[in-house]
Amino acid sequence: MRVMFILFVLAACCSPAAATPFVTSPVIVASHNQMTGGALHLTQPDAPMSTYSVLGNRYWLSSQWDRGNGKITHSTHGGSLDAPYSQTLWTKDTCARSSQGYCQSLPGYAFTQVVPSDVVDLWFVSLYQPQPVDDGELLAFVHEERVGMTGGTPENREGKTRIGLAWSEDHGNTWIYLGRIISPHGDPESHNIQGAPYVIKDGYFHVYFTDKVTTANGVRDGIAVARASVVSVLQAARSNSLGTGLWKKYSNGAFNTDGLGGVSSPIAPWGITHTQAAYSTHTGKYYLPLTFMTWPSGAGRVNSSVKIYESTDAVTWSASPSIVLADEGPDTLRNDAGYQYCSIVDRAGAPNAQVGADFYVYCVKDPYLYSANFGLYRWQVMTSPVAGDVFRQSTGFGMAQGPRWQYLHGDGSGPLQAMTWASAGYWVGTDAYARAVSDGFHTGTTQMPVLAWLAPKTGTVRIEGTARSANPMLGADGLPNCGDGFSVGVTHNSTALGSVSIVAADTVGASFSMSRPVVAGDALFFIAAPGANNYCDSVRFDPSIRYE
């Protein structure tokens, strides 16, 4: 449909102070096709990606579930911070298998040496690259399941779980699995220790995981921490060893119980720790993302969320998140879907769980079992944004038009008109289905909702956002049974910058990521249009704009 771009001008005033921190709208940096090409066919991500550099080249280490063959595989990719899956350098099975299914030490696999004799399944979670010498050394924190052939049933998939260490001296091409450093208290089966995000404080690795924690009200699942000296861990790894008694869990105010089976005290709110953590040299704080997917809870399901908690001592974490990247209701996502496997990466490429003022967070969107579509989302977190230089629709949303964001509608045949604020908490056109909410739209039967942003000054702006469906309506065959999709376009004044088409029930979507020079008073328009009809056209789209 054609839109005549005549801006409905409203009184403007000064720009409100920027929130601190500021989070850009997510963009997709790896599509489903990129993440399943070639040797990755019929796989899906099953852990955070870890990044490292060799002679100025950036590499990424991943672990994925090969659902076509029922096994875990591991890959190394070459690619920038904007395109992690540019090239898949190798994909390997975990290890050679004995007749009983245990890992053996043989060449040709990701783990060419495996020290424990009862290892079954391993995942790479996070990396440490010794600095400053680039001599091939890498230390990996590894998640382990089904120890001793426990688990492996629908009721008990994980069996006994551990966190271990692996060592490489050839830039991650081959690995030695050194063994286990952390196990849950009581060693229960069907308890996923998860993990293992880490940070470094005072010369110690601090590794976070799920344990059976002891509280005043008894023993429950909770997030715990263990630590060990970086120097001692590396010294032992270089001798193909774990050392002796290096890892101690935090319990009752001190690191005083054994990493393997010791008692833990809870140190953070509950969440899923299949993530990576970081320390910011700019803020002096530690950051830990915790996630949820739309899993069952009572008679319903929980929101899928990515919430970042902070700490000043790497032990005690804030009770509430300091940064929320996503928090989406189960009715807008598929079952057991949403966000998982989040990595933190410094924008400038600093290694080893260390970031500066700005950092990236990468999370997989919709990696549910046998997913037909998933993607790798990336947010930029700016801990100290410049006031008046950053804007996001959801942070400026409210019951007043302007000064930066305006909520309009049009049918393509005349000037755009202002929407009206509804008492239910959204903007609406004269067509009752043409709506704008804090993080998106619904297309109308005769009108298109239009979001307008007015530039407060001259400069170059970065426009980012991902449009996707918030109507995951699927039939028994797994195909969409409601609606025919929609499109979202971006226009600068009267110049079209691009558009994306989203098929029905696509909760991953497609992204805008572009730079554009503007002068004060210019307008950027974001327009949502239906296909042949507007059935099930709930659009999740929350663009961000920042001056570069």
C-alpha positions as CSV (number, residue, x, y, z in Angstrom):
1,M,0.0,0.0,0.0
2,R,1.2,3.5,-0.8
3,V,1.5,6.1,2.1
4,M,1.6,9.8,1.5
5,F,4.2,11.0,4.0
6,I,2.9,14.3,5.3
7,L,3.9,14.5,9.0
8,F,1.3,15.4,11.6
9,V,3.4,18.0,13.4
10,L,3.0,18.4,17.1
11,A,4.6,20.7,19.6
12,A,8.1,19.7,20.6
13,C,10.2,20.4,23.6
14,C,13.5,19.4,25.0
15,S,14.5,15.7,24.8
16,P,14.3,13.8,28.0
17,A,17.5,12.6,29.6
18,A,18.7,9.3,28.4
19,A,18.2,6.3,30.5
20,T,21.3,4.6,32.0
21,P,22.1,2.1,30.8
22,F,20.7,2.1,27.3
23,V,19.9,-1.1,25.3
24,T,19.5,-1.0,21.6
25,S,16.8,-2.9,19.8
26,P,18.0,-6.4,18.9
27,V,19.2,-7.3,15.4
28,I,19.7,-10.8,13.9
29,V,23.4,-11.4,13.2
30,A,22.9,-15.1,12.2
31,S,19.9,-16.4,10.4
32,H,18.5,-20.0,10.7
33,N,19.9,-20.8,7.2
34,Q,23.4,-19.5,8.3
35,M,23.3,-21.5,11.5
36,T,22.3,-24.8,9.8
37,G,24.3,-24.7,6.6
38,G,26.7,-27.4,5.4
39,A,27.9,-29.6,8.2
40,L,25.4,-27.9,10.6
41,H,22.4,-29.3,8.7
42,L,19.7,-30.5,11.1
43,T,21.5,-29.0,14.1
44,Q,20.4,-26.4,16.6
45,P,22.5,-24.3,19.1
46,D,22.8,-25.9,22.5
47,A,25.2,-23.6,24.4
48,P,26.5,-20.0,24.3
49,M,29.0,-19.3,21.6
50,S,32.5,-18.4,22.9
51,T,34.7,-16.0,20.9
52,Y,38.5,-15.6,20.8
53,S,41.1,-14.1,18.5
54,V,44.2,-15.5,16.7
55,L,46.6,-13.0,15.0
56,G,43.8,-10.5,14.6
57,N,41.3,-12.9,13.3
58,R,38.1,-13.6,15.3
59,Y,36.8,-17.1,15.9
60,W,33.8,-18.6,17.6
61,L,33.4,-22.0,19.3
62,S,30.0,-23.5,19.5
63,S,28.3,-26.7,20.7
64,Q,25.0,-27.9,19.0
65,W,22.5,-30.6,19.2
66,D,22.6,-32.8,16.0
67,R,19.0,-33.8,16.0
68,G,19.3,-35.7,12.8
69,N,21.8,-38.1,14.4
70,G,21.0,-37.7,18.1
71,K,24.3,-36.4,19.3
72,I,26.3,-33.3,20.3
73,T,28.7,-31.8,17.9
74,H,31.1,-28.9,18.1
75,S,32.2,-26.3,15.6
76,T,34.7,-23.5,15.1
77,H,33.5,-20.5,13.0
78,G,35.3,-17.5,11.6
79,G,33.5,-14.2,11.5
80,S,33.3,-10.7,12.9
81,L,31.2,-9.4,15.8
82,D,28.5,-8.6,13.2
83,A,28.6,-12.0,11.4
84,P,29.8,-14.9,13.7
85,Y,28.7,-17.6,11.2
86,S,30.6,-16.2,8.2
87,Q,32.6,-19.4,7.8
88,T,32.4,-22.8,9.5
89,L,36.0,-24.0,9.7
90,W,35.2,-27.5,11.2
91,T,32.5,-29.5,12.8
92,K,33.4,-32.5,14.9
93,D,31.8,-35.1,17.0
94,T,32.5,-34.9,20.8
95,C,34.8,-37.9,21.0
96,A,35.4,-41.5,19.9
97,R,33.0,-43.9,21.6
98,S,33.7,-47.2,23.3
99,S,31.3,-50.1,22.8
100,Q,29.6,-48.9,26.0
101,G,29.2,-45.3,24.6
102,Y,31.9,-43.7,26.8
103,C,34.4,-41.2,25.4
104,Q,37.8,-42.5,24.4
105,S,41.1,-40.7,23.6
106,L,41.5,-40.9,19.9
107,P,42.3,-38.3,17.2
108,G,39.8,-36.8,14.8
109,Y,37.3,-35.5,17.3
110,A,36.7,-32.3,19.2
111,F,38.1,-33.9,22.4
112,T,41.1,-36.0,21.3
113,Q,42.0,-36.9,24.9
114,V,39.5,-37.6,27.7
115,V,40.9,-38.2,31.2
116,P,37.8,-39.5,33.2
117,S,36.7,-42.9,32.1
118,D,32.9,-42.4,32.4
119,V,32.4,-39.3,30.2
120,V,29.4,-39.3,27.9
121,D,28.2,-35.8,26.8
122,L,30.2,-32.5,26.8
123,W,29.4,-28.9,25.8
124,F,31.7,-25.9,25.5
125,V,30.3,-23.0,27.5
126,S,32.9,-20.3,27.9
127,L,36.6,-19.7,27.1
128,Y,39.7,-18.1,28.8
129,Q,42.6,-17.2,26.5
130,P,45.9,-16.6,28.4
131,Q,47.3,-13.2,27.6
132,P,49.3,-11.6,26.2
133,V,51.1,-14.5,24.4
134,D,49.1,-15.8,21.5
135,D,50.7,-19.3,21.5
136,G,47.6,-21.4,20.9
137,E,46.6,-21.9,24.5
138,L,42.9,-21.9,25.4
139,L,41.1,-23.0,28.6
140,A,37.4,-24.0,28.3
141,F,34.7,-24.3,31.0
142,V,32.7,-27.4,30.0
143,H,29.2,-28.6,30.9
144,E,28.9,-32.4,31.3
145,E,25.8,-34.6,31.5
146,R,25.0,-38.3,31.8
147,V,28.0,-39.1,33.9
148,G,28.5,-42.8,34.1
149,M,25.6,-43.4,31.7
150,T,23.0,-42.0,34.1
151,G,20.0,-40.3,32.7
152,G,19.1,-40.5,29.0
153,T,15.4,-41.0,29.6
154,P,12.5,-38.6,29.0
155,E,12.0,-38.3,32.8
156,N,15.7,-37.9,33.5
157,R,17.6,-36.6,30.5
158,E,20.6,-35.0,32.2
159,G,21.5,-37.7,34.7
160,K,24.4,-36.7,36.9
161,T,26.0,-33.4,35.8
162,R,29.3,-31.7,36.3
163,I,31.3,-28.6,35.3
164,G,34.8,-29.5,34.0
165,L,37.8,-28.0,32.3
166,A,39.3,-28.6,28.8
167,W,42.7,-27.4,27.5
168,S,43.9,-26.7,24.0
169,E,47.4,-25.8,22.7
170,D,46.5,-25.5,19.0
171,H,44.0,-22.5,19.0
172,G,41.0,-24.8,19.8
173,N,41.4,-27.3,17.0
174,T,41.8,-30.2,19.5
175,W,41.0,-30.4,23.2
176,I,41.9,-32.4,26.2
177,Y,39.1,-32.9,28.7
178,L,41.0,-32.6,32.0
179,G,38.1,-33.6,34.2
180,R,35.6,-32.2,36.7
181,I,35.9,-29.2,39.0
182,I,32.3,-28.7,40.3
183,S,29.5,-31.1,41.0
184,P,26.2,-30.5,42.8
185,H,25.8,-31.1,46.5
186,G,24.4,-34.6,47.1
187,D,25.0,-35.5,43.4
188,P,21.3,-35.9,42.6
189,E,20.2,-37.2,39.2
190,S,17.9,-35.1,37.0
191,H,19.6,-32.0,38.3
192,N,21.1,-29.8,35.6
193,I,24.1,-28.0,37.1
194,Q,24.0,-25.7,34.1
195,G,26.6,-23.1,33.7
196,A,29.3,-22.2,33.5
197,P,29.6,-18.4,33.2
198,Y,32.7,-17.0,34.8
199,V,34.4,-13.7,35.8
200,I,37.8,-13.0,37.2
201,K,38.2,-11.1,40.5
202,D,41.4,-10.6,42.5
203,G,43.2,-13.3,40.5
204,Y,40.5,-15.9,40.9
205,F,38.1,-17.5,38.5
206,H,34.5,-17.2,39.8
207,V,32.3,-19.8,38.1
208,Y,28.5,-19.7,38.5
209,F,26.2,-22.8,38.4
210,T,23.0,-24.3,39.7
211,D,23.4,-26.3,42.9
212,K,21.4,-27.7,45.8
213,V,21.9,-24.7,48.0
214,T,21.3,-24.6,51.7
215,T,19.0,-21.9,53.1
216,A,17.2,-21.2,56.4
217,N,14.2,-22.9,54.9
218,G,16.0,-26.0,53.8
219,V,17.7,-27.2,50.6
220,R,16.5,-26.1,47.2
221,D,17.8,-25.4,43.7
222,G,19.7,-22.2,43.5
223,I,22.6,-20.3,41.9
224,A,26.0,-20.8,43.5
225,V,29.6,-19.9,42.9
226,A,33.0,-21.6,43.2
227,R,36.4,-20.1,42.7
228,A,40.1,-21.1,42.1
229,S,43.3,-19.2,41.5
230,V,43.8,-18.3,37.8
231,V,47.6,-18.9,38.1
232,S,47.1,-22.3,39.8
233,V,44.5,-23.5,37.3
234,L,46.6,-22.6,34.3
235,Q,49.8,-24.1,35.8
236,A,47.9,-27.4,36.3
237,A,46.3,-27.3,32.8
238,R,49.7,-26.9,31.2
239,S,50.6,-30.1,32.8
240,N,47.4,-31.8,31.6
241,S,46.1,-31.8,35.1
242,L,43.3,-30.2,37.3
243,G,45.6,-29.7,40.3
244,T,44.4,-30.8,43.7
245,G,41.7,-29.1,45.7
246,L,41.9,-25.8,43.8
247,W,38.1,-25.2,43.5
248,K,36.1,-24.1,46.5
249,K,32.4,-23.4,46.7
250,Y,31.1,-20.3,48.5
251,S,29.2,-21.3,51.7
252,N,28.2,-19.3,54.7
253,G,30.3,-16.3,53.9
254,A,33.5,-17.9,52.7
255,F,34.9,-20.1,49.9
256,N,35.5,-23.1,52.2
257,T,33.8,-26.3,50.8
258,D,34.9,-28.6,48.0
259,G,34.0,-27.8,44.4
260,L,33.1,-31.5,44.0
261,G,30.0,-32.1,46.1
262,G,30.5,-29.4,48.7
263,V,27.7,-27.4,50.3
264,S,26.7,-24.1,48.6
265,S,24.9,-20.9,49.7
266,P,22.6,-19.1,47.3
267,I,24.2,-15.9,45.8
268,A,21.8,-14.7,43.1
269,P,18.1,-14.7,42.1
270,W,16.8,-17.8,40.3
271,G,17.3,-18.1,36.5
272,I,19.0,-20.2,33.9
273,T,22.8,-19.9,33.8
274,H,23.4,-21.3,30.3
275,T,25.1,-17.9,29.8
276,Q,28.3,-16.0,30.0
277,A,29.2,-13.3,32.5
278,A,31.5,-10.2,32.4
279,Y,33.3,-7.5,34.3
280,S,33.2,-3.9,33.1
281,T,36.3,-1.9,33.5
282,H,34.2,1.2,32.9
283,T,31.6,0.7,35.7
284,G,33.6,-1.5,38.0
285,K,30.6,-3.9,38.1
286,Y,30.1,-7.6,37.2
287,Y,27.2,-8.6,35.0
288,L,25.4,-11.9,34.9
289,P,22.5,-12.6,32.4
290,L,19.9,-15.1,33.6
291,T,17.3,-16.5,31.1
292,F,13.9,-18.2,30.9
293,M,12.0,-19.8,28.1
294,T,8.2,-20.3,28.0
295,W,8.3,-23.4,30.1
296,P,5.3,-24.7,32.0
297,S,4.6,-23.2,35.4
298,G,1.5,-24.3,37.3
299,A,-1.4,-24.1,35.0
300,G,0.3,-21.7,32.6
301,R,3.8,-20.8,31.3
302,V,6.4,-18.3,32.3
303,N,7.6,-15.3,30.3
304,S,10.7,-15.7,28.2
305,S,13.3,-13.2,29.4
306,V,16.9,-12.1,29.4
307,K,17.7,-10.2,32.5
308,I,21.1,-9.0,33.6
309,Y,22.0,-8.8,37.3
310,E,25.0,-6.9,38.7
311,S,27.5,-7.3,41.5
312,T,30.4,-5.3,42.9
313,D,32.1,-8.3,44.5
314,A,31.4,-11.2,42.1
315,V,29.6,-13.0,44.9
316,T,26.5,-11.1,46.0
317,W,24.2,-10.2,43.1
318,S,21.4,-7.7,42.9
319,A,17.9,-8.9,43.8
320,S,16.4,-7.2,40.8
321,P,17.9,-6.9,37.3
322,S,19.7,-3.8,36.4
323,I,19.2,-4.4,32.7
324,V,16.3,-6.1,30.9
325,L,17.0,-7.2,27.3
326,A,13.7,-9.1,26.8
327,D,10.6,-10.1,28.8
328,E,7.9,-11.5,26.6
329,G,4.7,-13.2,27.5
330,P,4.1,-16.9,26.7
331,D,1.0,-16.0,24.6
332,T,3.3,-14.1,22.1
333,L,5.8,-17.0,21.7
334,R,5.7,-20.7,21.0
335,N,5.7,-23.3,23.8
336,D,9.1,-23.9,25.3
337,A,10.5,-21.1,23.2
338,G,12.1,-17.7,23.5
339,Y,15.6,-16.8,24.5
340,Q,18.5,-19.0,25.6
341,Y,22.3,-19.5,25.4
342,C,23.5,-15.9,25.9
343,S,27.0,-14.7,25.4
344,I,28.6,-11.4,26.5
345,V,31.3,-9.9,24.2
346,D,33.2,-6.7,24.4
347,R,32.6,-4.3,21.5
348,A,36.3,-3.7,21.2
349,G,37.2,-7.3,21.4
350,A,38.6,-7.5,24.9
351,P,39.0,-11.2,25.9
352,N,38.2,-13.2,29.0
353,A,34.9,-12.1,30.4
354,Q,36.0,-8.4,30.4
355,V,34.2,-5.5,28.7
356,G,34.3,-1.8,28.6
357,A,31.6,0.8,28.7
358,D,29.7,-0.8,25.8
359,F,29.2,-4.5,25.2
360,Y,27.2,-6.9,23.1
361,V,24.9,-9.7,24.3
362,Y,24.1,-12.5,21.9
363,C,21.2,-14.9,22.6
364,V,19.6,-17.6,20.5
365,K,15.9,-17.0,19.8
366,D,13.6,-19.9,19.7
367,P,16.0,-22.9,20.1
368,Y,13.2,-25.2,21.4
369,L,13.3,-28.9,20.7
370,Y,13.4,-29.6,16.9
371,S,12.9,-26.0,16.1
372,A,12.2,-25.2,12.4
373,N,13.4,-21.6,12.8
374,F,15.8,-19.9,15.1
375,G,18.2,-17.0,14.9
376,L,21.0,-15.3,16.8
377,Y,19.9,-12.0,18.3
378,R,22.3,-9.3,19.4
379,W,21.8,-6.3,21.7
380,Q,24.2,-3.5,22.4
381,V,24.3,-2.4,26.1
382,M,25.6,1.1,26.6
383,T,26.4,1.6,30.3
384,S,27.0,5.4,30.0
385,P,25.0,6.7,27.0
386,V,25.1,10.4,26.1
387,A,21.9,12.1,27.0
388,G,19.9,13.1,24.0
389,D,21.8,10.7,21.7
390,V,19.9,7.5,22.2
391,F,16.2,6.7,21.7
392,R,14.0,3.6,21.8
393,Q,10.3,3.4,21.2
394,S,9.5,1.4,24.3
395,T,11.4,3.8,26.6
396,G,9.6,6.8,25.2
397,F,6.2,5.2,25.1
398,G,3.3,6.8,27.0
399,M,0.0,8.6,26.7
400,A,1.4,11.8,25.2
401,Q,2.5,12.3,21.6
402,G,6.1,13.5,21.1
403,P,8.4,15.1,21.5
404,R,10.5,12.4,19.7
405,W,8.0,9.6,19.1
406,Q,4.6,10.1,17.4
407,Y,1.9,7.5,16.8
408,L,0.1,7.9,13.5
409,H,-2.1,6.1,11.0
410,G,-2.7,6.2,7.3
411,D,-4.4,4.3,4.4
412,G,-2.0,5.4,1.7
413,S,-4.3,7.9,0.0
414,G,-3.8,11.0,2.1
415,P,-1.9,12.6,4.9
416,L,-1.0,10.7,8.1
417,Q,-3.2,11.4,11.1
418,A,-2.6,11.2,14.8
419,M,-3.7,8.1,16.7
420,T,-5.8,8.4,19.9
421,W,-4.7,7.1,23.3
422,A,-7.0,4.3,24.5
423,S,-7.6,3.8,28.2
424,A,-6.5,0.2,27.8
425,G,-2.9,1.5,27.3
426,Y,-2.3,1.7,23.6
427,W,-2.6,4.1,20.6
428,V,-5.4,3.4,18.1
429,G,-6.5,4.8,14.8
430,T,-10.1,5.3,13.6
431,D,-9.8,1.7,12.5
432,A,-10.0,-0.1,15.8
433,Y,-7.5,-2.8,14.8
434,A,-4.8,-0.2,13.8
435,R,-2.8,0.0,17.1
436,A,0.6,0.9,18.5
437,V,1.8,-0.6,21.7
438,S,5.0,-0.2,23.6
439,D,6.9,-2.8,21.6
440,G,5.0,-3.1,18.4
441,F,1.8,-2.7,16.3
442,H,-1.3,-4.4,15.1
443,T,-2.2,-3.7,11.5
444,G,-5.7,-2.4,10.7
445,T,-8.3,-3.6,8.2
446,T,-8.2,-0.3,6.3
447,Q,-5.3,1.6,8.1
448,M,-1.6,1.1,8.7
449,P,-0.1,2.1,12.0
450,V,2.9,4.4,11.6
451,L,5.5,5.2,14.2
452,A,7.4,8.5,13.6
453,W,10.7,9.7,15.1
454,L,11.7,13.3,14.8
455,A,15.5,14.1,14.8
456,P,16.4,16.6,17.5
457,K,19.7,17.6,15.8
458,T,21.9,17.1,12.7
459,G,24.1,14.0,12.6
460,T,24.3,10.3,11.6
461,V,22.0,7.9,13.3
462,R,22.1,4.2,13.6
463,I,18.6,2.6,13.1
464,E,18.2,-0.9,14.5
465,G,15.2,-3.2,15.1
466,T,13.8,-6.7,14.5
467,A,10.2,-7.2,13.3
468,R,8.6,-10.5,14.2
469,S,5.2,-12.0,14.8
470,A,3.7,-11.9,18.3
471,N,0.9,-14.4,17.1
472,P,2.5,-17.9,17.2
473,M,-0.7,-19.5,16.0
474,L,0.1,-23.0,14.8
475,G,-2.1,-26.0,13.8
476,A,-1.5,-29.6,14.7
477,D,0.8,-30.0,11.7
478,G,3.1,-27.2,13.0
479,L,2.1,-24.8,10.2
480,P,0.6,-21.3,10.7
481,N,-3.2,-21.5,10.9
482,C,-4.0,-17.8,11.4
483,G,-3.1,-14.9,9.2
484,D,-0.9,-14.4,6.1
485,G,1.9,-12.3,7.5
486,F,2.7,-8.6,7.3
487,S,5.5,-6.2,6.3
488,V,7.4,-3.4,8.1
489,G,9.0,-0.6,6.2
490,V,11.3,2.3,7.2
491,T,11.2,5.7,5.4
492,H,13.4,8.8,5.9
493,N,11.1,11.8,5.2
494,S,9.8,10.5,1.8
495,T,12.7,8.2,0.9
496,A,12.2,4.5,1.5
497,L,15.1,2.9,3.2
498,G,13.9,-0.7,3.2
499,S,11.3,-3.2,4.2
500,V,11.0,-6.7,5.5
501,S,8.2,-9.2,5.0
502,I,7.3,-11.6,7.9
503,V,5.4,-14.7,7.3
504,A,2.6,-15.8,9.7
505,A,3.8,-17.0,13.1
506,D,7.4,-16.1,12.5
507,T,8.5,-15.2,16.0
508,V,12.2,-14.8,14.9
509,G,11.6,-12.3,12.1
510,A,14.0,-10.0,10.2
511,S,16.0,-7.0,11.1
512,F,16.9,-3.4,10.1
513,S,20.4,-2.3,10.8
514,M,21.5,0.8,9.0
515,S,23.1,4.2,9.3
516,R,21.5,7.4,7.9
517,P,22.5,11.1,8.0
518,V,19.7,13.4,9.3
519,V,19.2,17.0,9.9
520,A,17.2,18.5,12.8
521,G,13.5,18.1,12.1
522,D,13.8,15.1,9.8
523,A,11.4,12.2,10.3
524,L,11.9,8.5,10.3
525,F,8.7,6.5,9.7
526,F,8.2,2.9,10.6
527,I,5.1,1.5,8.9
528,A,3.4,-1.9,9.5
529,A,1.2,-3.2,6.6
530,P,-0.9,-6.3,6.4
531,G,-0.8,-8.9,3.7
532,A,-4.2,-9.8,2.0
533,N,-5.7,-9.6,5.5
534,N,-4.8,-8.4,9.0
535,Y,-5.7,-11.5,10.9
536,C,-3.2,-12.4,13.6
537,D,-1.0,-9.4,12.7
538,S,0.3,-8.6,16.1
539,V,3.8,-7.2,15.3
540,R,6.6,-7.1,17.8
541,F,8.8,-4.2,16.7
542,D,10.6,-1.8,19.0
543,P,13.2,0.2,17.0
544,S,16.1,2.0,18.6
545,I,17.9,5.1,17.1
546,R,21.2,6.4,18.3
547,Y,23.6,9.1,17.1
548,E,26.9,7.7,16.1
